[in-house]
Amino acid sequence: MEIKSILVIDDESTVRALLKEVVSDMECNYFEAARAEKGLRILEKEEISLIFLDIQLPNINGLDVLPKIKELYPNIPIYLISAFHSMEDVIKNMKIDINGFIPKPFDIHKIRDIVQKELEEGEK
C-alpha cells in the first residue's frame, strides 16, 4: 500500500502534537508547519494527501493562503480548523472550496474518521 502524507499547518504546538498523536498509529507520514510559508515549502517537496489548515496564522492567515494552495494543488483535500466557531458561517458564505471545517477543541474520533476516509478515497 502506498504511504499517504498529512500536513498540519497550525501555529499552536499543542494542536500539532495532538494531531500527530491522533494519526500516529495510522499508516501515513506526518508533516507540520507553524506558519503558512513553511507549509507551502513542504507542499513543494512532499507528496501530501491531506491538509489541516488553521485559519488564524501569523503573517499569512489560512484564508489568505488557501486560494494559493487550491490553485497549485487542487486535488488535495483541505480541512480548515479554528477556535472561532463563528468562522464556519463566514467560510460557507465565502463559498470556499474546502472539504470541511473543524472547530477547536477537536473531537479526536472525528479527526481519525476524516483521516481514514480521505486516505481511503485517495487510493481509489
C-alpha positions as CSV (number, residue, x, y, z in Angstrom):
1,M,0.0,0.0,0.0
2,E,1.2,3.5,-0.9
3,I,2.1,5.6,2.2
4,K,0.0,8.7,2.5
5,S,1.1,12.0,4.0
6,I,-0.7,14.5,6.1
7,L,0.3,18.2,6.5
8,V,-0.9,20.2,9.5
9,I,-0.4,24.0,9.3
10,D,-1.2,25.5,12.7
11,D,0.8,27.9,14.9
12,E,-0.2,26.1,18.1
13,S,2.4,23.4,19.0
14,T,-0.2,21.7,21.2
15,V,-2.6,21.3,18.3
16,R,0.2,20.0,16.0
17,A,1.2,17.5,18.8
18,L,-2.4,16.4,19.3
19,L,-3.0,15.8,15.6
20,K,0.3,13.9,15.3
21,E,-0.8,11.7,18.2
22,V,-4.2,11.1,16.6
23,V,-2.6,9.8,13.4
24,S,0.4,8.1,15.0
25,D,-0.9,4.6,14.6
26,M,-2.2,5.1,11.1
27,E,-0.1,4.2,8.0
28,C,0.8,7.7,7.0
29,N,3.6,10.3,7.1
30,Y,3.1,13.4,9.2
31,F,4.4,16.9,8.4
32,E,3.7,20.0,10.3
33,A,4.3,23.7,9.9
34,A,3.7,26.6,12.4
35,R,3.4,29.1,9.5
36,A,1.8,29.2,6.1
37,E,5.1,29.9,4.4
38,K,6.7,26.7,5.8
39,G,3.6,24.7,4.8
40,L,4.0,25.9,1.2
41,R,7.6,24.8,1.2
42,I,6.6,21.3,2.5
43,L,4.0,21.1,-0.3
44,E,6.7,21.9,-2.9
45,K,8.9,19.0,-1.6
46,E,6.5,16.3,-0.4
47,E,3.5,14.4,-1.9
48,I,0.8,15.4,0.5
49,S,-2.6,13.6,0.6
50,L,-4.5,15.7,3.2
51,I,-4.1,19.2,4.8
52,F,-5.4,20.5,8.1
53,L,-5.1,24.3,7.8
54,D,-5.6,26.7,10.7
55,I,-7.4,30.0,9.9
56,Q,-5.5,32.1,12.4
57,L,-1.8,32.0,11.5
58,P,0.9,34.6,11.9
59,N,2.0,36.6,8.8
60,I,-0.3,35.0,6.3
61,N,-3.6,33.6,7.7
62,G,-5.2,30.4,6.5
63,L,-7.9,32.1,4.4
64,D,-5.3,34.1,2.6
65,V,-3.0,31.1,1.7
66,L,-5.9,28.8,0.9
67,P,-6.5,30.1,-2.7
68,K,-2.8,29.6,-3.5
69,I,-2.8,26.1,-2.2
70,K,-6.0,25.3,-4.1
71,E,-4.5,26.7,-7.3
72,L,-1.2,24.8,-7.0
73,Y,-2.6,21.6,-5.5
74,P,-6.3,21.4,-6.5
75,N,-6.7,17.7,-5.7
76,I,-5.5,17.7,-2.1
77,P,-8.4,17.7,0.4
78,I,-8.3,20.6,2.8
79,Y,-10.0,20.9,6.2
80,L,-9.9,24.3,7.9
81,I,-9.6,24.4,11.6
82,S,-10.3,27.3,14.0
83,A,-11.1,28.1,17.6
84,F,-13.6,30.6,16.3
85,H,-16.7,28.6,15.7
86,S,-18.4,31.5,14.0
87,M,-15.8,31.1,11.2
88,E,-17.8,28.2,9.8
89,D,-20.6,30.5,8.7
90,V,-18.1,33.0,7.2
91,I,-16.5,30.2,5.2
92,K,-19.8,29.0,3.9
93,N,-20.7,32.5,2.8
94,M,-17.4,32.9,1.0
95,K,-18.1,29.8,-1.0
96,I,-14.6,28.5,-0.4
97,D,-13.8,25.1,-1.9
98,I,-12.8,23.1,1.1
99,N,-13.6,19.6,2.3
100,G,-14.7,20.6,5.8
101,F,-14.4,22.9,8.8
102,I,-13.3,21.5,12.2
103,P,-13.8,23.7,15.3
104,K,-11.3,23.6,18.2
105,P,-11.2,21.8,20.5
106,F,-11.3,18.8,18.3
107,D,-13.3,15.6,18.6
108,I,-10.4,13.2,18.2
109,H,-12.6,10.5,16.8
110,K,-13.9,12.8,14.1
111,I,-10.3,13.7,13.1
112,R,-9.4,10.0,12.9
113,D,-12.6,9.3,10.8
114,I,-11.7,12.2,8.4
115,V,-8.1,11.0,8.0
116,Q,-9.2,7.4,7.4
117,K,-11.9,8.5,4.9
118,E,-9.6,10.8,2.9
119,L,-6.7,8.4,2.8
120,E,-9.0,5.6,1.6
121,E,-10.6,8.0,-1.0
122,G,-7.1,8.8,-2.3
123,E,-6.5,5.1,-3.0
124,K,-9.4,4.9,-5.4
